[in-house]
């Protein structure tokens, strides 16, 4: 199963993120790939780093921990299950530009391929998949629906309408989703209860700055981040 992580801060922060499986270097538990997206300095342009075949000493893994520019208000992460192969273009989160901003989407679950192929992307399509995943095609369909409604942000679309669109995607299979437009971070859980989804809102003073499980560790011990309010969503 894939794993999702979404973090929203009240102002720019720089979490140190480490993949536990890589740190332990247990070959039987290594993820097939990972990706992280964020909006540097709280802007609307997203940066995305991906690695389809990570190893313990991979430069991109070290990047998440050491790069000073890994700083923003919204972060979206995706960790693929070890049993699944991956290519670079098929790693989440996916990024597309619309309405003067970048949107990020990460999906955990399985859509029915025939139903996803039947999604109308328009003629010609305004958004097209780069890779081969059903998740990316569903993302392109979702953005087309925003464009049809003439909205440029999630807040402008409105939460009831966004929930309706998520439910349409949910009918295609199983869907836990994290979506952001750089300003808002939205999480949706599969209506049939597929997988676990948890959230916590943390306010200072923080008694613990290290959040971890067997897959991922998030360290919030940067001196500038000790007073940050944050919402964290994770599968």
Secondary structure as UniProt FT lines:
FT   STRAND          3..13
FT   STRAND          16..19
FT   HELIX           20..24
FT   TURN            27..29
FT   STRAND          34..40
FT   TURN            41..42
FT   STRAND          47..51
FT   TURN            56..57
FT   HELIX           59..66
FT   TURN            68..69
FT   STRAND          72..79
FT   TURN            82..83
FT   HELIX           88..90
FT   STRAND          94..98
FT   TURN            99..100
FT   STRAND          101..108
FT   HELIX           113..117
FT   TURN            123..124
FT   HELIX           134..148
FT   TURN            149..150
FT   HELIX           154..157
FT   HELIX           159..170
FT   TURN            171..172
FT   STRAND          176..180
FT   STRAND          185..188
FT   TURN            191..192
FT   STRAND          198..202
FT   STRAND          210..212
FT   STRAND          216..219
FT   HELIX           223..225
FT   TURN            226..227
FT   STRAND          230..234
//
